[in-house]
Amino acid sequence: MGEVRRRWVTETQVLEELEHANDKSMEMAQAYATQARLAAETEAAHKALRAKRVLIARANGARSADLAMAEAEADPTVAEAFVARLVAAAEADATREALRSIRNNQDSLRSAIASLRDQVTGPGYAGGGR
């Protein structure tokens, strides 16, 4: 019961995994930059289309701004732009969350490296401890 289970993981294996996570993080950061820009562009496009449609609705006699906005949102082109905006934002959010996950994994790998090194240089090590 008091037996300590040891996982046979080498420092080299952990360092290789950390290097892989770093590479993936850089890839994901570049993808996120592209996706965030696309999300901003699709949001701007949606808002511009909606504003133009609101102005058309008002020029055609819509009695209130709310009614003009409702007409604008019902326009198929505006609705399509809204969907594109939501999809682009969702893709950017998913990539940002994946980046967070990779960063958490990197932290765990750094802890694993520290733990592995403590086994060699920890208290009681003949070459000196901490």
MDTraj code that builds the backbone (N, CA, C; nanometers):
import mdtraj as md
import numpy as np

residues = "MET GLY GLU VAL ARG ARG ARG TRP VAL THR GLU THR GLN VAL LEU GLU GLU LEU GLU HIS ALA ASN ASP LYS SER MET GLU MET ALA GLN ALA TYR ALA THR GLN ALA ARG LEU ALA ALA GLU THR GLU ALA ALA HIS LYS ALA LEU ARG ALA LYS ARG VAL LEU ILE ALA ARG ALA ASN GLY ALA ARG SER ALA ASP LEU ALA MET ALA GLU ALA GLU ALA ASP PRO THR VAL ALA GLU ALA PHE VAL ALA ARG LEU VAL ALA ALA ALA GLU ALA ASP ALA THR ARG GLU ALA LEU ARG SER ILE ARG ASN ASN GLN ASP SER LEU ARG SER ALA ILE ALA SER LEU ARG ASP GLN VAL THR GLY PRO GLY TYR ALA GLY GLY GLY ARG".split()
xyz = np.array([
    [0.0812, -0.1196, 0.0000],
    [0.0000, 0.0000, 0.0000],
    [0.0853, 0.1257, 0.0000],
    [0.1958, 0.1241, 0.0703],
    [0.2836, 0.2390, 0.0762],
    [0.3796, 0.2452, -0.0410],
    [0.3647, 0.1550, -0.1352],
    [0.4534, 0.1487, -0.2508],
    [0.4306, 0.2685, -0.3421],
    [0.5387, 0.3276, -0.3874],
    [0.5313, 0.4423, -0.4773],
    [0.5376, 0.3904, -0.6207],
    [0.4357, 0.4234, -0.6973],
    [0.4357, 0.3844, -0.8391],
    [0.5206, 0.4827, -0.9162],
    [0.6041, 0.4300, -0.9990],
    [0.6908, 0.5157, -1.0779],
    [0.6534, 0.5017, -1.2248],
    [0.6327, 0.6136, -1.2876],
    [0.6067, 0.6129, -1.4315],
    [0.7406, 0.6208, -1.5012],
    [0.7595, 0.5354, -1.5966],
    [0.8863, 0.5316, -1.6679],
    [0.8802, 0.6290, -1.7846],
    [0.9057, 0.7542, -1.7520],
    [0.9089, 0.8609, -1.8515],
    [1.0458, 0.9264, -1.8410],
    [1.1071, 0.9447, -1.9542],
    [1.2392, 1.0062, -1.9523],
    [1.2289, 1.1562, -1.9765],
    [1.3310, 1.2252, -1.9359],
    [1.3366, 1.3693, -1.9581],
    [1.3326, 1.3987, -2.1077],
    [1.3999, 1.3163, -2.1855],
    [1.4014, 1.3343, -2.3304],
    [1.2607, 1.3241, -2.3883],
    [1.1821, 1.2268, -2.3420],
    [1.0444, 1.2121, -2.3905],
    [0.9616, 1.3361, -2.3577],
    [0.9784, 1.3868, -2.2368],
    [0.9013, 1.5043, -2.1963],
    [0.9458, 1.6264, -2.2750],
    [1.0765, 1.6415, -2.2943],
    [1.1268, 1.7552, -2.3726],
    [1.0796, 1.7495, -2.5177],
    [1.0746, 1.6292, -2.5744],
    [1.0238, 1.6141, -2.7114],
    [0.8764, 1.6529, -2.7187],
    [0.7997, 1.6124, -2.6197],
    [0.6570, 1.6467, -2.6169],
    [0.6388, 1.7967, -2.5978],
    [0.7237, 1.8576, -2.5153],
    [0.7174, 2.0022, -2.4951],
    [0.7516, 2.0761, -2.6240],
    [0.8504, 2.0270, -2.6966],
    [0.8866, 2.0874, -2.8246],
    [0.7708, 2.0759, -2.9242],
    [0.7062, 1.9600, -2.9259],
    [0.5900, 1.9400, -3.0133],
    [0.4775, 2.0376, -2.9755],
    [0.4537, 2.0527, -2.8451],
    [0.3490, 2.1456, -2.7986],
    [0.3844, 2.2894, -2.8362],
    [0.5120, 2.3248, -2.8278],
    [0.5537, 2.4600, -2.8664],
    [0.5298, 2.4844, -3.0152],
    [0.5636, 2.3843, -3.0974],
    [0.5402, 2.3969, -3.2417],
    [0.3907, 2.4131, -3.2705],
    [0.3100, 2.3297, -3.2055],
    [0.1645, 2.3356, -3.2251],
    [0.1100, 2.4705, -3.1794],
    [0.1634, 2.5210, -3.0694],
    [0.1204, 2.6510, -3.0170],
    [0.1477, 2.7624, -3.1182],
    [0.2642, 2.7588, -3.1804],
    [0.2978, 2.8611, -3.2800],
    [0.2047, 2.8517, -3.4008],
    [0.1778, 2.7296, -3.4448],
    [0.0833, 2.7074, -3.5555],
    [-0.0545, 2.7643, -3.5229],
    [-0.1014, 2.7288, -3.4031],
    [-0.2349, 2.7712, -3.3605],
    [-0.2416, 2.9226, -3.3428],
    [-0.1338, 2.9830, -3.2962],
    [-0.1322, 3.1292, -3.2793],
    [-0.1450, 3.1983, -3.4147],
    [-0.0766, 3.1448, -3.5153],
    [-0.0883, 3.2016, -3.6499],
    [-0.2296, 3.1821, -3.7050],
    [-0.2857, 3.0646, -3.6830],
    [-0.4223, 3.0383, -3.7292],
    [-0.5205, 3.1319, -3.6592],
    [-0.4998, 3.1514, -3.5290],
    [-0.5896, 3.2397, -3.4542],
    [-0.5813, 3.3831, -3.5063],
    [-0.4622, 3.4291, -3.5379],
    [-0.4476, 3.5652, -3.5905],
    [-0.5283, 3.5813, -3.7194],
    [-0.5210, 3.4816, -3.8059],
    [-0.5969, 3.4852, -3.9316],
    [-0.7468, 3.4798, -3.9047],
    [-0.7871, 3.3891, -3.8147],
    [-0.9295, 3.3731, -3.7851],
    [-0.9870, 3.4948, -3.7134],
    [-0.9105, 3.5553, -3.6253],
    [-0.9590, 3.6739, -3.5544],
    [-0.9811, 3.7891, -3.6534],
    [-0.8896, 3.8012, -3.7483],
    [-0.9056, 3.9055, -3.8508],
    [-1.0305, 3.8784, -3.9349],
    [-1.0497, 3.7530, -3.9754],
    [-1.1681, 3.7167, -4.0531],
    [-1.2955, 3.7437, -3.9725],
    [-1.2930, 3.7123, -3.8442],
    [-1.4102, 3.7380, -3.7587],
    [-1.4414, 3.8867, -3.7549],
    [-1.3393, 3.9694, -3.7441],
    [-1.3603, 4.1147, -3.7422],
    [-1.4143, 4.1634, -3.8766],
    [-1.3590, 4.1099, -3.9846],
    [-1.4048, 4.1509, -4.1182],
    [-1.5496, 4.1094, -4.1429],
    [-1.5865, 3.9875, -4.1017],
    [-1.7243, 3.9429, -4.1242],
    [-1.8217, 4.0197, -4.0351],
    [-1.7774, 4.0579, -3.9172],
    [-1.8640, 4.1402, -3.8315],
    [-1.8876, 4.2765, -3.8962],
    [-1.7803, 4.3365, -3.9467],
    [-1.7931, 4.4669, -4.0124],
    [-1.8819, 4.4573, -4.1363],
    [-1.8661, 4.3507, -4.2137],
    [-1.9481, 4.3331, -4.3339],
    [-2.0955, 4.3179, -4.2972],
    [-2.1237, 4.2388, -4.1948],
    [-2.2624, 4.2216, -4.1510],
    [-2.3224, 4.3542, -4.1062],
    [-2.2493, 4.4277, -4.0251],
    [-2.3013, 4.5551, -3.9749],
    [-2.3228, 4.6558, -4.0874],
    [-2.2334, 4.6558, -4.1859],
    [-2.2492, 4.7480, -4.2988],
    [-2.3717, 4.7119, -4.3827],
    [-2.3889, 4.5826, -4.4113],
    [-2.5068, 4.5390, -4.4867],
    [-2.6355, 4.5711, -4.4124],
    [-2.6353, 4.5447, -4.2824],
    [-2.7540, 4.5708, -4.2009],
    [-2.7865, 4.7206, -4.1993],
    [-2.6836, 4.8041, -4.1839],
    [-2.7057, 4.9493, -4.1810],
    [-2.7629, 4.9992, -4.3138],
    [-2.7087, 4.9477, -4.4256],
    [-2.7616, 4.9874, -4.5571],
    [-2.9076, 4.9460, -4.5711],
    [-2.9382, 4.8249, -4.5245],
    [-3.0751, 4.7744, -4.5345],
    [-3.1695, 4.8535, -4.4448],
    [-3.1210, 4.8974, -4.3293],
    [-3.2018, 4.9818, -4.2400],
    [-3.2327, 5.1147, -4.3095],
    [-3.1306, 5.1723, -4.3726],
    [-3.1526, 5.2988, -4.4435],
    [-3.2531, 5.2836, -4.5573],
    [-3.2444, 5.1723, -4.6286],
    [-3.3410, 5.1464, -4.7369],
    [-3.4815, 5.1321, -4.6794],
    [-3.4930, 5.0587, -4.5683],
    [-3.6240, 5.0397, -4.5056],
    [-3.6812, 5.1735, -4.4605],
    [-3.5965, 5.2580, -4.4030],
    [-3.6446, 5.3904, -4.3584],
    [-3.6867, 5.4753, -4.4780],
    [-3.6075, 5.4675, -4.5866],
    [-3.6405, 5.5447, -4.7071],
    [-3.7696, 5.4942, -4.7706],
    [-3.8003, 5.3671, -4.7523],
    [-3.9225, 5.3087, -4.8072],
    [-4.0421, 5.3237, -4.7139],
    [-4.0244, 5.3986, -4.6044],
    [-4.1385, 5.4306, -4.5203],
    [-4.1526, 5.3528, -4.3910],
    [-4.0503, 5.2802, -4.3477],
    [-4.0603, 5.2110, -4.2187],
    [-4.0858, 5.3158, -4.1120],
    [-4.1865, 5.2936, -4.0276],
    [-4.2304, 5.3949, -3.9317],
    [-4.1353, 5.4164, -3.8152],
    [-4.0577, 5.3144, -3.7827],
    [-3.9674, 5.3297, -3.6680],
    [-3.8334, 5.2642, -3.6980],
    [-3.7353, 5.3018, -3.6165],
    [-3.6026, 5.2404, -3.6305],
    [-3.6094, 5.0912, -3.6002],
    [-3.6914, 5.0538, -3.5030],
    [-3.7059, 4.9117, -3.4690],
    [-3.7632, 4.8323, -3.5855],
    [-3.8633, 4.8877, -3.6512],
    [-3.9230, 4.8201, -3.7663],
    [-3.8223, 4.8109, -3.8808],
    [-3.7471, 4.9173, -3.9023],
    [-3.6450, 4.9161, -4.0073],
    [-3.5372, 4.8116, -3.9757],
    [-3.5010, 4.8003, -3.8484],
    [-3.4012, 4.7008, -3.8073],
    [-3.4555, 4.5590, -3.8290],
    [-3.5813, 4.5388, -3.7959],
    [-3.6424, 4.4068, -3.8148],
    [-3.6445, 4.3705, -3.9634],
    [-3.6768, 4.4659, -4.0475],
    [-3.6750, 4.4402, -4.1919],
    [-3.5343, 4.4078, -4.2395],
    [-3.4371, 4.4800, -4.1867],
    [-3.2977, 4.4572, -4.2261],
    [-3.2531, 4.3165, -4.1860],
    [-3.2852, 4.2765, -4.0641],
    [-3.2434, 4.1442, -4.0165],
    [-3.3141, 4.0320, -4.0928],
    [-3.4309, 4.0593, -4.1463],
    [-3.5057, 3.9590, -4.2223],
    [-3.4544, 3.9461, -4.3657],
    [-3.3769, 4.0419, -4.4108],
    [-3.3227, 4.0375, -4.5458],
    [-3.2277, 3.9179, -4.5596],
    [-3.2444, 3.8337, -4.6632],
    [-3.1611, 3.7138, -4.6775],
    [-3.0106, 3.7424, -4.6840],
    [-2.9727, 3.8495, -4.7494],
    [-2.8303, 3.8830, -4.7595],
    [-2.7735, 3.9209, -4.6226],
    [-2.8502, 3.9976, -4.5458],
    [-2.8074, 4.0362, -4.4117],
    [-2.8025, 3.9132, -4.3215],
    [-2.9015, 3.8262, -4.3327],
    [-2.9042, 3.7041, -4.2518],
    [-2.7844, 3.6150, -4.2847],
    [-2.7508, 3.6038, -4.4122],
    [-2.6347, 3.5243, -4.4534],
    [-2.5055, 3.5840, -4.3975],
    [-2.4955, 3.7149, -4.4003],
    [-2.3773, 3.7816, -4.3445],
    [-2.3694, 3.7598, -4.1941],
    [-2.4846, 3.7564, -4.1276],
    [-2.4877, 3.7326, -3.9838],
    [-2.4383, 3.5915, -3.9515],
    [-2.4818, 3.4944, -4.0298],
    [-2.4361, 3.3563, -4.0097],
    [-2.2846, 3.3475, -4.0320],
    [-2.2355, 3.4107, -4.1370],
    [-2.0911, 3.4104, -4.1639],
    [-2.0156, 3.4727, -4.0468],
    [-2.0720, 3.5782, -3.9909],
    [-2.0116, 3.6447, -3.8749],
    [-2.0057, 3.5502, -3.7554],
    [-2.1156, 3.4802, -3.7278],
    [-2.1193, 3.3876, -3.6140],
    [-2.0221, 3.2717, -3.6323],
    [-2.0164, 3.2181, -3.7540],
    [-1.9265, 3.1053, -3.7817],
    [-1.7808, 3.1480, -3.7659],
    [-1.7466, 3.2627, -3.8206],
    [-1.6078, 3.3111, -3.8100],
    [-1.5692, 3.3349, -3.6644],
    [-1.6597, 3.3922, -3.5876],
    [-1.6323, 3.4154, -3.4449],
    [-1.6170, 3.2832, -3.3695],
    [-1.7013, 3.1862, -3.4019],
    [-1.6943, 3.0557, -3.3355],
    [-1.5628, 2.9847, -3.3682],
    [-1.5192, 2.9929, -3.4919],
    [-1.3926, 2.9299, -3.5299],
    [-1.2755, 2.9955, -3.4576],
    [-1.2774, 3.1274, -3.4484],
    [-1.1705, 3.1973, -3.3761],
    [-1.1732, 3.1605, -3.2277],
    [-1.2926, 3.1524, -3.1697],
    [-1.3046, 3.1134, -3.0284],
    [-1.2528, 2.9719, -3.0048],
    [-1.2849, 2.8809, -3.0953],
    [-1.2393, 2.7420, -3.0815],
    [-1.0868, 2.7343, -3.0882],
    [-1.0277, 2.8097, -3.1760],
    [-0.8820, 2.8106, -3.1870],
    [-0.8194, 2.8720, -3.0621],
    [-0.8802, 2.9787, -3.0110],
    [-0.8290, 3.0406, -2.8875],
    [-0.8357, 2.9413, -2.7712],
    [-0.9432, 2.8648, -2.7618],
    [-0.9548, 2.7644, -2.6550],
    [-0.8526, 2.6523, -2.6736],
    [-0.8270, 2.6138, -2.7974],
    [-0.7248, 2.5121, -2.8237],
    [-0.5874, 2.5630, -2.7809],
    [-0.5615, 2.6906, -2.8050],
    [-0.4357, 2.7505, -2.7595],
    [-0.4244, 2.7455, -2.6075],
    [-0.5324, 2.7742, -2.5391],
    [-0.5310, 2.7675, -2.3923],
    [-0.5007, 2.6257, -2.3452],
    [-0.5591, 2.5294, -2.4111],
    [-0.5355, 2.3894, -2.3756],
    [-0.3887, 2.3519, -2.3964],
    [-0.3328, 2.3953, -2.5089],
    [-0.1916, 2.3679, -2.5360],
    [-0.1046, 2.4325, -2.4293],
    [-0.1368, 2.5550, -2.3918],
    [-0.0582, 2.6229, -2.2876],
    [-0.0673, 2.5493, -2.1541],
    [-0.1848, 2.4989, -2.1221],
    [-0.1985, 2.4198, -1.9991],
    [-0.1133, 2.2935, -2.0065],
    [-0.1128, 2.2295, -2.1234],
    [-0.0298, 2.1103, -2.1414],
    [0.1183, 2.1447, -2.1286],
    [0.1563, 2.2596, -2.1828],
    [0.2957, 2.3023, -2.1707],
    [0.3331, 2.3207, -2.0230],
    [0.2448, 2.3804, -1.9456],
    [0.2703, 2.3971, -1.8021],
    [0.2874, 2.2622, -1.7339],
    [0.2017, 2.1677, -1.7697],
    [0.2113, 2.0327, -1.7119],
    [0.3431, 1.9658, -1.7497],
    [0.3832, 1.9823, -1.8739],
    [0.5099, 1.9235, -1.9180],
    [0.6287, 1.9868, -1.8454],
    [0.6214, 2.1183, -1.8225],
    [0.7288, 2.1840, -1.7473],
    [0.7349, 2.1301, -1.6047],
    [0.6191, 2.1054, -1.5458],
    [0.6145, 2.0458, -1.4116],
    [0.6736, 1.9054, -1.4133],
    [0.6435, 1.8297, -1.5200],
    [0.6978, 1.6946, -1.5310],
    [0.8494, 1.6981, -1.5413],
    [0.9027, 1.7941, -1.6157],
    [1.0487, 1.8083, -1.6266],
    [1.1073, 1.8381, -1.4890],
    [1.0447, 1.9302, -1.4172],
    [1.0940, 1.9646, -1.2836],
    [1.0904, 1.8427, -1.1917],
    [0.9838, 1.7655, -1.2006],
    [0.9723, 1.6456, -1.1172],
    [1.0797, 1.5435, -1.1527],
    [1.1030, 1.5252, -1.2808],
    [1.2069, 1.4321, -1.3235],
    [1.3440, 1.4767, -1.2741],
    [1.3692, 1.6047, -1.2815],
    [1.4989, 1.6570, -1.2368],
    [1.5122, 1.6469, -1.0849],
    [1.4009, 1.6644, -1.0125],
    [1.4044, 1.6510, -0.8665],
    [1.4440, 1.5099, -0.8254],
    [1.4103, 1.4103, -0.9063],
    [1.4474, 1.2728, -0.8739],
    [1.5988, 1.2554, -0.8768],
    [1.6660, 1.3365, -0.9565],
    [1.8106, 1.3257, -0.9698],
    [1.8823, 1.4199, -0.8738],
    [1.8292, 1.5397, -0.8568],
    [1.8999, 1.6415, -0.7790],
    [1.8287, 1.6780, -0.6502],
    [1.7295, 1.5985, -0.6125],
    [1.6512, 1.6301, -0.4931],
    [1.7264, 1.6000, -0.3649],
    [1.6584, 1.6141, -0.2528],
    [1.7202, 1.5893, -0.1230],
    [1.7791, 1.4489, -0.1177],
    [1.8958, 1.4387, -0.0622],
    [1.9602, 1.3084, -0.0470],
    [2.0494, 1.2712, -0.1641],
    [2.0492, 1.3517, -0.2674],
    [2.1348, 1.3248, -0.3827],
    [2.2790, 1.3414, -0.3396],
    [2.3628, 1.2462, -0.3737],
    [2.5020, 1.2461, -0.3295],
    [2.5797, 1.3670, -0.3787],
    [2.5365, 1.4205, -0.4926],
    [2.6061, 1.5368, -0.5497],
    [2.5604, 1.6666, -0.4868],
    [2.4709, 1.6608, -0.3919],
    [2.4205, 1.7835, -0.3288],
    [2.2728, 1.7967, -0.3523],
    [2.2031, 1.8551, -0.2631],
    [2.0576, 1.8740, -0.2746],
    [2.0228, 2.0182, -0.2914],
    [1.8990, 2.0427, -0.2728],
    [1.8541, 2.1813, -0.2862],
    [1.8512, 2.2493, -0.1533],
])
top = md.Topology()
chain = top.add_chain()
for i, resn in enumerate(residues, 1):
    res = top.add_residue(resn, chain, resSeq=i)
    for name in ("N", "CA", "C"):
        top.add_atom(name, md.element.get_by_symbol(name[0]), res)
traj = md.Trajectory(xyz[None], top)
